[in-house]
Amino acid sequence: MKVIKKCEVDINRKKWFPADNINFLCLQREDKVICKKILPDSDKKSNLYNAVYEYHGNIFLVPWRARQILVFCIQTSQFIVLENDLLRKWREEENKYTASLMLDHYLYLFGSRIPYIVKIDMDTCDIQILNCISGEAETLEEIIKPKEGLYFASNYVVCNSSIWIPMVGKMAIMELQIESGKMQIHEFPMGCNYTICDVDKRTYWIYVTKQRCIIKWSLDKGIIEKFDDIDLKIEENDAITLEYCANVIKCKSSKKCISINVISGQRRIEKIEDTREILVCSECDEEAAIEYLNLTESDLFMENSLDFLGVPCHMYIKYVKGESQMKYRDKINSCGRNIYLKLWEG
């Protein structure tokens, strides 16, 4: 079975990742990939999670299309769902969090179409909703109406004991003070989707998608420098990143990188290969295989091509073994809706 790896976390020289094309949590040990645990939301087949973190033997999965924030305990092989009444209201919203970061024992999630910031204590799994603007009675719900657009950009800067993140669709940048949790909105001269990286204190490079430009912006001085005609040909939900080092700024999409020497103005364009790894699952946990086949509602076996939709034959063998209390014919019929019987007769 092929699995696509988009994000991962390294734990004791083992890599854990949620497959990006099927609802499995996978373990990679050197070149061997094991499908360890089936994830919830079996009706959603791809792009369930866009980030994963580890803390004291627990794996935190940040949802994109998935319905809930998940914690997987490696020791017990069990899931914990992190949810409260407010998060439950947004469960069916597909594009949940564009950005996330882990600081100390806290995990911060920045909403996409969700007008608040989620702060999770990774020791206790307590959820805190950050929503009130510093020094004002307004909340993010009052400033940004639901369904108005994406709320936070896909990346951020941690600087001066604060998290700085652009507010997409608004001419503003949010400053979240880490210790106090206070939020402050700073006016920005341009609107629409953008991304950010830091130069030094209170000065940032920012890519503005709609205007296709990179600007150097200071909280005190405004726009300091500008480079136009930065066309990355962005696809929907494409995460743009900026990197600045040694007077060179790199603006990247999933397929292209434009580098600019800010002193000479010289540019270089490079193609970017797909960073997602396509791996082959060499083994499936027996319980996960049985659960997966029980949930499958489509035809799993095609007579002409012997195509199991990528599912290894040993998954079926484990499934039948796990259903040993059933009659032989019933066991065959329960493995999906239409398995070719000659496989078992021969």
N, C-alpha and C positions, 0 to 999 in steps of 0.2 A: 504494500500500500504506500503510495507516495504522500508525503507530508511536506508542507511548505513552512519554513521557519522565517519569521519576520522579526520577532523580538525574543530575547533569551535572558536567562540569569544563570551565572556560574556558581555552583555550590559544591565545594570539595572536589573540584576538577570534573564535575558532571554538569552538563547543561540541561536546564529545564526550559521548555517553551510550549506555549499553546499553538497547535497547528493552525495555520492561517487559512486552510482549505477544508478542514473537517474538524468536528468538535471533540478533539482529543488533547489531553495534556501529555506531552511526550518527554522522555528522558533520553539524552544522547551521551553515551559513554564511549569516547574515542570515535570510532566509525560506526558503532552499533546504535541504532535508534529503537527505542521501546515505547509503544503506546501504553502509558501507565494507567490513565484514568480518563473515562469519558466525561466531558464537560456538560453542564446543563445547556438548555436552549438547543435541543437537537433539531428544531425546525429552522435554525439559522446555520447555514453551512459554511460561511466564510467571514473573515474579518471580524471575528468576535471580540478580540482584545488587541489593543495597540501598545501595551506596555506591561512589563512584569518586573516585580521586585522581590528580594528575599530579606527576611528579618527573623533571626533566631529560629531557623528551621521551618518557617512559614513562608509560602509563596503568595504574594499579593498580585492579583490579575486585574488590570484596569480595563473596563469595558469600552468598546466602540459600538458594536452592534449588539453585544450581549446585554442581557437585561439587568444584571446585578454585579456589584463589586464582589469578587470571590477571594477567599483565603484558603489555600490548600496546605494542610499540615502533613509534612512528609512522613513524620513518625507514625501517625495513625492512618494515613492515606484517606483522610476525610476532608470534605469541604465545609467551610463556614461562609454563610452569606452575610455581607455587611449591608444593612438597609435600615432606613427609618421611614416614617410616614411621608416625609418630603421626597426622598429618593424614590419611594414607591410610586409616586405620582408620575415620575418621568421614566418608569421602567420600559415602556414601549418605544420611547424615543431612540432612534437608531444611532445617531451621531452624538455620543454622550460626552466624551472628554478629549479635547485636542492635545492637552499638555498635562504632564504630571512630573513630580520630582519628589525625591526622598531626602529629607534633612533631619539628621539625628534620628529620632525614633518616630518621626512624623512623616506621613505621606500626604502630599497636596495634589488635588485633582482640579483642573480648571475646565469649566463646563463649555461645551459646544451645544448651543441651543438650550442650555441649562443655566439660568441666571444666578449662579452663586459659585463659591469655591468650597470644595469638600476638604476638610482636614481630618485625617485619621490617626489616632494614637495607635501605633503598631504594637505596643506592649499590651494594651487592653482591648484593642479593636473598637474603641469608642469613636463615634462620628460627631464632628462639629461642623456646622454650616456657617461659613463666613459670608456675610451679605451686606452689612451696614457700612456706609461710607463714613470715614472719619470726620467728625465735627459737623455732620449733617444728619437729618432725620431720614434722608432718602435711603432706599435699599436698591440693590441692582435690579429687582423686579420693576421698580418704579422708573428707573432710568432706561432699562432695556425691556421692551415689551416682548412677550413670548412670540415665537415664530418670526421675529424680525430679522433674524440672520444669525450667523456664527458669532459667538460672544468673545472668545479669547483666541489669540493666535496659537500657532503650534509650537512656539518656543519662547524662551524667557531669558532673563539675565538675573543672576543673584549678585547684588552689589549694595554696599553700604547698609548691610543688615536688612535688606529688603529684597523682595522678588518683584521684578519689573516685567510686565507682560502687556503687549498691545491688546486693545479691545477692538476686535474686528467689526467693521461696519460703523464704528464711531470714531470721531476725531479725538481720540484719547488713549492714554497709556495708564494702566493700573499699577499702583505701587502697593504691595502688601508688606507691611512691617512684620518681620518674622516673630519677634518676641511678643509684641502686643496684639498681633492679629488685626491691627487697624488697617483699613483700606483707604487709599486716596487716589482720586482721578486727576491726572495731569492733562491739560489740553495739548493736542498735537495738530499741526497745521494741515494734515491730509487725512482723508478717510479711506475706508475699504481695507481689504485684507493686506496684512504686512507681517514681517518677521524682524527679529532684533538680535543684535549682539553688541557687546560692550567694547569701548575703546579705553576709556579711563573713567574716573569718577564723574557721574552725572552726564556723560557724553556717550552716544550710542550710534552705531550704524544700523540703518533700518531700510528694508526693502519694501516698497509700496507696490502692491500687485497691479492695481488698476492703472496707475501712472507709469508702470514699468520703469521705475527709477530706484536708485540707491542714494540715500541721503545720510549725511552726518548731522546728527541733531543733538543739541545740548538743552538740558532742562532750563539753563539760565540764559542762553544766547539764541535758542531756536535753531533754524537750519544754517549750518556752517558751510557745507559742501554738498554737491549734487552730481550724480552721474545718470544720464538718461539712456533710453533705448536698451533696457535690460530685459530682453524677451526670453523667458524660460519655457514658453509653451506649456503652461501648467494644466494638468488634468484635474478633474474633480477630486476633492479631498487630498490633493497632493500636499505633502508637508515640505515647505521651503525652509532651508537653513542658511545661515550666514556664518562665515568664519573670518576672523581678522587676525593676521599675524605678519610681522615684518613688512608693514606698509602694503600688504596685499590683502584684498578682501575677496572672498569667494562666496558666490551666491549659487545655491544648488537646489535643483528640483530632483525628482526621482530619475530623470533621464538626461539632464544637462547641467553643466557647471560653467559659470562665467566668472573668470578671474580678472580683477582690475588692480593694476599697480596705481595706488592713489597719488604717487609722486609724479610718475611719467604719464599716467593715463592709458598706458598700453593694456590691451585686453587679450584674453585667450579663452577660447571656447572648447570644452571637452564633453564628449559623451560619457554618460554614467551607466554602467552595467546594473542590471537588476540586483539589488543587494539581498533579496530573499533567497534563501537556500532551499533547493528542492531535494529532499532526502527520501530514502526508502526505509520504511519501517521493517525491521528484520524480525521483530517479535512483538506480540501483544499480550499484555496481562490477561490472564484467563477470564477474570471477572469483567474486565473492560470489554473483551471480545463478545462475551455472552450478552452484556447489556447493550452493546452497539447493534448486534444483530436483532435483538428484540425490538429495538427502536426503529429499525429500517423498514420503510414502507414501500420502497421501490423494488422492481425486479432486480435481483442480485446476480443472476446467471443468464448469460446470453449464449444460445446454442451454437451460433455460427463462429463466434470469436473466442469462446471460452473466457469471456471478459467478466470478472467479478467486480467490476467498477473499482479495480485496484485492491480489493480486499484479499489477503492471502488465504489460501485454502485451509491453513491450520486454524484460522479463526473459526471456520465452520466445524472442523473436527472438535475443537474445544467446546463449541456451542452444543453439538450433539452429545458430547460426553457430559456436559453440565446438565443436560435434560434427560439423563439416563432413566428417570422414572417413567418416561413416556414410552408409548409403543413405537416401534421402529418407523412405521409409516408416518405416524404423527410427528416424529422428530424431524423427518425430512421436510414435511410440509410446513413446519414452523420456522424453518430457516429462510425467512423472506417469503414472498408470495409465490415465486415461480422458479424453483431450482430444478435443473434438468436431471431427471431421475436416473438416466443412464450412467451418470457419474457414480452413483451408489450401486447400480446393478452390475457395473463392470469392475 
